[in-house]
Amino acid sequence: MPGAQEFGAELTDFRRRVDELRTARASLPSQERLSLLDAALFELQHVVDVLWPQYDELTAASRSPGGGRADPQEQQLLRALFQRLPVPAVLLDRDTVVRRMNFAATQLFHTRAGYATGRPLAASLRRDGQAALRSQVAAVARGEGDRSLTVRLSQPSADGEVRVTLAALRPPGEPHPAVLAAFQPGMIGLPAGEGTAEARRPESRPDLAEVTRHAELLDLADDMAAALLRVALAGGGPEAVLARAAEVLHGRFADWVIADLAPESGPGAPRRVVALGPRDAVGDRTASLAEQDPADCPLVVDALSDGVSALRVSPADADAFGRDATGAPVLVREEVTSLLCIPLRASATEPVRGALTLFRTGGRGAFEMAEAGVADRISRHVALAMPRTAPRAPAPGA
């Protein structure tokens, strides 16, 4: 609704000018306030001549048959077309956060559409292409024209470089523009005349690295389920559940595994339960993280208070996980190249029971969206195990 945006901008400017007049009236001596009268009358005339007619036009448009939202059947048809496009397509906001992802895109990025929604797509790219994508998406959202660039996915893939074309869209009934990103995998480096359907046909043979990684993630989820069941049968509490889950993830999935427990009920402070690091970090480095106050870690606070999960590749904010006792940022000290911070809760309506933070450091590959999706499922299983392992009240007469 461009008219509504223009009216909102006019109204905002009008309120700002009125505030300036009010401030000037309060600061000027009484004998000098007369000059403000003409300005005030001018602003009132602006309301009569400009703002009120715009309001009438918007009111009339909203009441007309074509002025409201699009026909629900038409919207449903557009959604179906978007999902069935043979080209991977993603609807983004100006910050590259995924708003919608079609089926072809879920295959390209090896993730579920529901998991990708609300998360930055730039995290799925290699480090050298993240800033470029963010910059180009922001430019398209500002109305500076369509763009096209080449990016490379973070996960090993037979597609190699991917060409992404960006175009601005204005979804009906929404105040802010969106950006449609269409990806063309496997099209880079083809000689002229070979961009045919035969050349674009995906390789029928499965990628060995991808299949191996998928099997490893299935094994991880299976081992985690078995470990949680053993803790539940042993009657362990939430601390035991978190400790066992951290042991399963440590080493094979992340270099650092840190678990924090939310307060049981009402106001209270979260507490650190587990901090496992690399072998060369045993001692002061591990102890400093084990003794760190979770309330000083912004990522953990967001996870515990708002249920916000985070996937960061080459974290830009050095203080996102707080500082150690010497004042050094933890992410810088440990040379963290990617991280996951996930709230532990059984469902979206359940309270957050804790937070699980995973670091990868040094030359280890960054977390992919597919791995983040598996970690999200694991966090739900951990949260389901925690209430069951809470101490039970003794039975009557025991």
C-alpha positions as CSV (number, residue, x, y, z in Angstrom):
1,M,0.0,0.0,0.0
2,P,2.2,2.9,-1.2
3,G,-0.5,5.4,-0.4
4,A,-0.6,4.3,3.2
5,Q,3.2,4.6,3.5
6,E,3.2,8.1,2.0
7,F,0.4,9.1,4.3
8,G,2.3,7.7,7.3
9,A,5.4,9.6,6.3
10,E,3.5,12.8,5.9
11,L,1.8,12.3,9.3
12,T,5.2,11.5,11.0
13,D,6.7,14.7,9.6
14,F,3.7,16.7,10.7
15,R,4.0,15.4,14.2
16,R,7.7,16.2,14.3
17,R,7.1,19.8,13.1
18,V,4.4,20.2,15.8
19,D,6.8,19.0,18.4
20,E,9.3,21.5,17.2
21,L,6.8,24.3,17.5
22,R,5.8,23.2,21.0
23,T,9.5,23.1,22.1
24,A,10.1,26.5,20.5
25,R,7.1,28.0,22.3
26,A,8.3,26.8,25.6
27,S,11.8,28.1,25.1
28,L,11.0,31.6,23.7
29,P,10.1,34.6,25.7
30,S,6.4,35.6,25.5
31,Q,7.2,38.7,23.4
32,E,8.9,36.6,20.7
33,R,6.2,33.9,20.4
34,L,4.1,35.8,17.9
35,S,6.4,34.6,15.1
36,L,5.3,31.0,15.8
37,L,1.7,31.8,15.2
38,D,2.1,32.0,11.4
39,A,4.0,28.6,11.4
40,A,1.2,27.0,13.5
41,L,-1.5,28.3,11.1
42,F,0.6,27.0,8.2
43,E,0.7,23.5,9.7
44,L,-3.1,23.6,10.3
45,Q,-3.6,24.5,6.7
46,H,-1.4,21.6,5.7
47,V,-3.7,19.3,7.6
48,V,-6.8,20.7,5.8
49,D,-5.2,20.7,2.3
50,V,-3.0,17.6,2.3
51,L,-3.4,15.2,5.2
52,W,-7.2,15.1,5.3
53,P,-7.7,14.5,1.6
54,Q,-5.2,11.7,1.7
55,Y,-7.0,10.2,4.6
56,D,-10.3,10.3,2.7
57,E,-8.7,8.6,-0.3
58,L,-7.3,5.8,1.9
59,T,-10.6,5.3,3.6
60,A,-12.4,5.1,0.2
61,A,-9.9,2.7,-1.2
62,S,-10.2,0.4,1.8
63,R,-14.0,0.2,1.4
64,S,-13.9,-0.4,-2.4
65,P,-14.0,-4.1,-3.6
66,G,-10.5,-3.9,-5.0
67,G,-9.0,-1.9,-2.1
68,G,-8.7,-4.7,0.4
69,R,-6.6,-7.8,0.4
70,A,-6.4,-10.0,-2.7
71,D,-8.9,-12.7,-3.3
72,P,-8.1,-15.6,-1.0
73,Q,-8.3,-18.1,-3.9
74,E,-5.9,-16.0,-5.9
75,Q,-3.5,-15.9,-2.9
76,Q,-3.8,-19.6,-2.6
77,L,-3.0,-20.0,-6.3
78,L,0.1,-17.8,-6.0
79,R,1.4,-19.8,-3.0
80,A,0.9,-23.0,-5.0
81,L,2.8,-21.6,-8.0
82,F,5.6,-20.4,-5.7
83,Q,6.0,-23.8,-4.1
84,R,6.0,-25.7,-7.5
85,L,8.5,-23.4,-9.2
86,P,11.3,-25.7,-10.6
87,V,13.8,-23.0,-9.7
88,P,14.9,-22.6,-6.0
89,A,13.2,-19.4,-4.8
90,V,13.3,-17.7,-1.4
91,L,11.3,-14.7,-0.2
92,L,13.6,-12.5,2.0
93,D,13.2,-9.3,4.0
94,R,15.8,-6.5,3.8
95,D,18.1,-8.3,6.3
96,T,18.1,-11.5,4.3
97,V,15.8,-13.2,6.9
98,V,13.8,-16.0,5.2
99,R,10.1,-15.3,5.0
100,R,9.1,-18.1,2.7
101,M,11.1,-20.9,0.9
102,N,9.8,-23.1,-1.9
103,F,10.4,-26.9,-2.2
104,A,13.2,-26.6,-4.7
105,A,15.1,-24.2,-2.3
106,T,14.7,-26.6,0.6
107,Q,16.5,-29.3,-1.6
108,L,19.2,-26.8,-2.5
109,F,19.9,-25.7,1.1
110,H,19.2,-29.2,2.6
111,T,16.7,-27.8,5.2
112,R,13.0,-27.6,6.0
113,A,11.0,-24.5,5.0
114,G,9.6,-24.3,8.5
115,Y,13.0,-24.3,10.1
116,A,14.5,-21.8,7.6
117,T,11.7,-19.3,8.1
118,G,12.8,-16.5,10.4
119,R,16.5,-17.3,10.0
120,P,19.1,-15.4,7.9
121,L,19.8,-17.0,4.6
122,A,23.3,-15.5,4.6
123,A,24.3,-18.0,7.2
124,S,24.0,-20.7,4.5
125,L,26.7,-19.1,2.4
126,R,30.4,-19.2,2.6
127,R,32.0,-16.4,4.5
128,D,33.2,-14.4,1.4
129,G,29.7,-14.1,0.0
130,Q,27.6,-13.3,3.1
131,A,28.3,-9.5,3.2
132,A,27.8,-9.2,-0.6
133,L,24.4,-10.9,-0.4
134,R,23.3,-8.7,2.6
135,S,24.4,-5.6,0.8
136,Q,22.7,-6.4,-2.5
137,V,19.4,-7.5,-0.8
138,A,19.3,-4.3,1.2
139,A,19.8,-2.3,-2.0
140,V,17.0,-4.1,-3.8
141,A,14.7,-3.6,-0.8
142,R,15.5,0.2,-1.0
143,G,14.2,0.3,-4.5
144,E,17.6,0.6,-6.3
145,G,16.7,-2.0,-8.9
146,D,17.2,-5.7,-9.5
147,R,20.5,-7.3,-8.8
148,S,22.4,-10.5,-9.6
149,L,25.5,-12.0,-8.0
150,T,27.4,-15.3,-7.6
151,V,27.6,-17.0,-4.2
152,R,28.9,-20.3,-2.9
153,L,26.9,-22.5,-0.5
154,S,28.6,-23.3,2.8
155,Q,28.0,-27.0,2.6
156,P,29.9,-29.3,0.3
157,S,27.7,-29.6,-2.8
158,A,28.0,-30.7,-6.4
159,D,26.3,-27.5,-7.4
160,G,29.5,-25.4,-6.7
161,E,28.8,-21.7,-7.3
162,V,25.2,-20.6,-7.5
163,R,23.9,-17.6,-9.4
164,V,21.2,-15.6,-7.4
165,T,18.9,-13.0,-9.0
166,L,17.2,-10.5,-6.7
167,A,14.0,-8.7,-7.4
168,A,11.8,-6.4,-5.2
169,L,8.2,-7.4,-4.4
170,R,5.5,-5.7,-2.4
171,P,3.3,-8.4,-0.9
172,P,-0.4,-7.3,-0.7
173,G,-1.5,-5.9,2.6
174,E,2.1,-5.6,3.9
175,P,3.8,-2.2,4.6
176,H,7.4,-3.2,3.7
177,P,8.8,-4.6,0.5
178,A,10.2,-8.0,0.2
179,V,13.0,-9.4,-2.0
180,L,12.6,-12.5,-4.2
181,A,15.8,-14.5,-4.6
182,A,15.9,-17.0,-7.4
183,F,18.9,-19.4,-7.4
184,Q,20.4,-21.1,-10.5
185,P,22.7,-23.9,-9.3
186,G,25.3,-25.5,-11.6
187,M,25.1,-22.8,-14.2
188,I,28.5,-21.2,-13.6
189,G,31.4,-21.9,-16.0
190,L,29.3,-23.4,-18.8
191,P,30.5,-22.6,-22.3
192,A,28.3,-20.5,-24.5
193,G,25.5,-22.5,-25.9
194,E,25.6,-25.3,-23.3
195,G,23.0,-23.7,-20.9
196,T,20.4,-26.1,-22.2
197,A,18.0,-28.3,-20.3
198,E,20.4,-31.2,-20.8
199,A,23.3,-29.2,-19.3
200,R,21.1,-28.0,-16.4
201,R,19.9,-31.5,-15.6
202,P,21.1,-32.4,-12.1
203,E,23.6,-35.3,-11.7
204,S,21.7,-38.5,-11.1
205,R,24.4,-40.0,-8.9
206,P,24.1,-39.0,-5.2
207,D,26.9,-36.9,-3.7
208,L,29.0,-39.2,-1.5
209,A,29.9,-36.5,1.0
210,E,26.3,-35.4,1.3
211,V,25.1,-39.0,1.9
212,T,27.8,-39.6,4.4
213,R,27.0,-36.4,6.3
214,H,23.3,-37.3,6.3
215,A,24.1,-40.7,7.8
216,E,26.3,-39.1,10.5
217,L,23.5,-36.8,11.5
218,L,21.0,-39.7,11.7
219,D,23.5,-41.6,13.9
220,L,23.9,-38.5,16.1
221,A,20.1,-38.2,16.6
222,D,19.9,-42.0,17.3
223,D,22.7,-41.9,19.9
224,M,21.1,-38.8,21.6
225,A,17.7,-40.5,21.9
226,A,19.3,-43.6,23.4
227,A,21.3,-41.5,25.9
228,L,18.3,-39.6,27.0
229,L,16.3,-42.8,27.5
230,R,19.0,-44.2,29.7
231,V,19.1,-41.0,31.8
232,A,15.3,-41.1,32.2
233,L,15.4,-44.8,33.3
234,A,18.1,-43.9,35.8
235,G,15.9,-41.2,37.3
236,G,18.4,-38.4,36.7
237,G,17.4,-34.7,37.1
238,P,17.7,-31.9,34.6
239,E,21.4,-31.5,35.3
240,A,22.0,-35.1,34.5
241,V,20.0,-34.8,31.2
242,L,22.0,-31.8,30.1
243,A,25.4,-33.4,31.1
244,R,24.6,-36.5,29.1
245,A,23.4,-34.6,26.1
246,A,26.5,-32.5,26.1
247,E,28.7,-35.6,26.2
248,V,27.0,-37.0,23.1
249,L,27.5,-33.7,21.2
250,H,31.0,-32.9,22.4
251,G,33.7,-33.6,19.8
252,R,31.7,-35.3,17.1
253,F,29.3,-32.4,16.5
254,A,30.9,-29.3,18.2
255,D,34.3,-28.4,19.8
256,W,32.6,-26.6,22.7
257,V,29.3,-27.6,24.3
258,I,27.8,-25.3,26.9
259,A,24.5,-25.9,28.7
260,D,22.6,-23.5,30.8
261,L,19.5,-24.2,33.0
262,A,16.7,-21.7,33.2
263,P,15.2,-20.9,36.7
264,E,12.5,-23.4,37.6
265,S,9.7,-20.8,38.2
266,G,9.3,-17.1,38.8
267,P,12.2,-14.7,38.9
268,G,15.6,-16.1,39.2
269,A,19.0,-16.3,37.6
270,P,20.0,-19.0,35.0
271,R,22.9,-21.1,35.9
272,R,25.6,-22.9,33.9
273,V,25.5,-26.7,34.2
274,V,28.0,-27.9,31.7
275,A,31.0,-26.5,29.8
276,L,32.9,-29.0,27.7
277,G,35.8,-27.8,25.4
278,P,38.7,-29.2,23.4
279,R,41.4,-31.2,25.0
280,D,43.9,-28.3,24.9
281,A,41.3,-26.1,26.7
282,V,41.3,-28.3,29.9
283,G,42.1,-26.1,32.8
284,D,41.7,-22.3,33.0
285,R,39.9,-21.9,29.7
286,T,37.2,-24.5,30.5
287,A,36.9,-23.3,34.1
288,S,36.4,-19.7,33.0
289,L,33.4,-20.7,30.8
290,A,32.0,-23.1,33.5
291,E,32.1,-20.2,36.0
292,Q,30.7,-17.6,33.6
293,D,27.3,-16.0,34.4
294,P,24.8,-17.0,31.7
295,A,23.1,-13.6,32.3
296,D,26.2,-11.9,30.8
297,C,25.8,-13.8,27.5
298,P,23.4,-12.0,25.1
299,L,22.8,-15.1,23.0
300,V,21.9,-17.2,26.0
301,V,19.6,-14.4,27.4
302,D,17.7,-14.2,24.1
303,A,17.3,-18.0,24.0
304,L,16.1,-18.2,27.6
305,S,13.8,-15.2,27.7
306,D,12.4,-15.1,24.2
307,G,13.0,-18.6,22.9
308,V,15.2,-17.2,20.1
309,S,17.7,-19.6,18.4
310,A,20.8,-18.3,16.7
311,L,23.0,-19.7,13.9
312,R,26.1,-17.5,13.4
313,V,28.9,-18.1,10.9
314,S,31.9,-15.9,11.4
315,P,30.1,-14.1,14.2
316,A,30.3,-10.3,13.7
317,D,29.5,-9.4,17.3
318,A,32.6,-10.4,19.4
319,D,30.6,-9.9,22.6
320,A,27.7,-12.1,21.7
321,F,28.7,-14.7,24.2
322,G,30.1,-12.3,26.8
323,R,33.7,-12.0,28.1
324,D,35.9,-14.1,30.4
325,A,37.3,-13.1,33.7
326,T,40.2,-11.2,32.0
327,G,37.8,-9.1,29.9
328,A,38.5,-10.9,26.6
329,P,35.6,-11.8,24.4
330,V,34.9,-15.5,24.6
331,L,34.3,-15.9,20.8
332,V,37.6,-14.2,20.0
333,R,39.6,-16.1,22.6
334,E,38.4,-19.4,21.4
335,E,38.6,-18.5,17.7
336,V,34.9,-19.4,17.2
337,T,34.2,-19.7,13.4
338,S,30.5,-20.7,13.8
339,L,28.0,-21.3,16.6
340,L,24.5,-22.5,17.5
341,C,22.5,-21.3,20.5
342,I,19.3,-23.2,20.8
343,P,16.5,-22.9,23.5
344,L,15.4,-26.1,25.1
345,R,11.6,-26.4,25.1
346,A,9.2,-29.2,24.2
347,S,7.0,-27.0,21.9
348,A,6.4,-23.4,21.0
349,T,3.8,-23.1,23.7
350,E,6.0,-24.7,26.5
351,P,8.3,-22.6,28.7
352,V,12.0,-22.6,27.9
353,R,13.9,-25.1,30.2
354,G,17.4,-24.1,29.2
355,A,19.8,-23.3,26.4
356,L,22.4,-25.3,24.5
357,T,25.3,-23.5,22.9
358,L,27.7,-25.1,20.4
359,F,30.9,-23.7,19.1
360,R,33.1,-24.8,16.2
361,T,36.6,-23.4,16.1
362,G,39.7,-23.3,14.0
363,G,39.6,-25.0,10.6
364,R,36.5,-27.1,11.3
365,G,33.6,-26.6,8.8
366,A,30.9,-24.1,9.8
367,F,27.5,-25.2,10.9
368,E,25.1,-25.7,8.0
369,M,21.3,-25.1,8.1
370,A,20.8,-28.9,7.8
371,E,22.9,-29.4,10.9
372,A,21.1,-26.6,12.7
373,G,17.8,-28.3,11.9
374,V,19.0,-31.6,13.5
375,A,20.2,-29.7,16.5
376,D,16.8,-28.1,16.8
377,R,15.2,-31.5,16.9
378,I,17.7,-32.7,19.4
379,S,17.0,-29.7,21.6
380,R,13.3,-30.6,21.7
381,H,14.1,-34.2,22.7
382,V,16.3,-32.9,25.5
383,A,13.6,-30.6,26.7
384,L,11.1,-33.5,26.7
385,A,13.4,-35.6,28.8
386,M,14.0,-32.9,31.4
387,P,10.5,-32.7,32.9
388,R,10.3,-36.5,33.0
389,T,13.5,-36.7,34.9
390,A,12.5,-34.1,37.5
391,P,12.4,-35.4,41.0
392,R,9.0,-36.9,41.7
393,A,7.0,-36.4,44.9
394,P,6.8,-39.5,47.1
395,A,3.6,-41.5,46.7
396,P,1.0,-41.2,49.5
397,G,1.8,-43.5,52.4
398,A,5.4,-44.1,51.2
